[in-house]
Amino acid sequence: MWGFVTGLGGRDVTPEMIEAAIRYVMEHDEPHDLLWLGVKKRDKKLIHEE
């Protein structure tokens, strides 16, 4: 089971973000804790940054 966080604070979920999530899943054998889409990188596992 893969978990993604996206759309925080009313941010748009773009087609590019969905594509990045699909690519990430296809390139990795096992899920990680939680993946973030569309937020600025800090200590989070980030796969698409706006």
Contact map, one row per residue, 1 for C-alpha under 8 A:
11100000000000000000000000000010000000000000000000
11110000000000000000000010000011010000000000000000
11111000000000000000000000000010111000000000000000
01111100000000000000000000000000011110000000000000
00111111000000000000000000000000011110000000000000
00011111001010000000000000000000000111100000000000
00001111111110000000000000000000000011000000000000
00001111111000000000000000000000000000100000000000
00000011111000000000000000000000000000000000000000
00000011111100000000000000000000000000000000000000
00000111111110000000000000000000000001000000000000
00000010011111000000000000000000000000000000000000
00000110001111101100000000000000000001000000000000
00000000000111111100000000000000000000000000000000
00000000000011111110000000000000000000000000000000
00000000000001111111000000000000000000000000000000
00000000000011111111100000000000000011000000000100
00000000000011111111110000000000000000000000000000
00000000000000111111111000000000000000000000000000
00000000000000011111111100000000000000000000001100
00000000000000001111111110000000000010000000001100
00000000000000000111111111000000000000000000000000
00000000000000000011111111100000000000000000000000
00000000000000000001111111110000000000000000001000
01000000000000000000111111111010000000000000000000
00000000000000000000011111111000000000000000000000
00000000000000000000001111111000000000000000000000
00000000000000000000000111111110000000000000000000
00000000000000000000000011111110000000000000000000
00000000000000000000000000011111000000000000000000
11100000000000000000000010011111100000000000000000
01000000000000000000000000000111111000000000000000
00100000000000000000000000000011111000000000000000
01111000000000000000000000000001111100000000100000
00111000000000000000000000000001111110000001111000
00011100000000000000000000000000011111100001111100
00011110000000001000100000000000001111100000011110
00000110001010001000000000000000000111110000000111
00000101000000000000000000000000000111111000010111
00000000000000000000000000000000000001111100000011
00000000000000000000000000000000000000111111110010
00000000000000000000000000000000000000011111000000
00000000000000000000000000000000000000001111100000
00000000000000000000000000000000001100001111110000
00000000000000000000000000000000011100001011111000
00000000000000000000000000000000001110101001111110
00000000000000000001100100000000001110000000111110
00000000000000001001100000000000000111100000011111
00000000000000000000000000000000000011111000011111
00000000000000000000000000000000000001110000000111
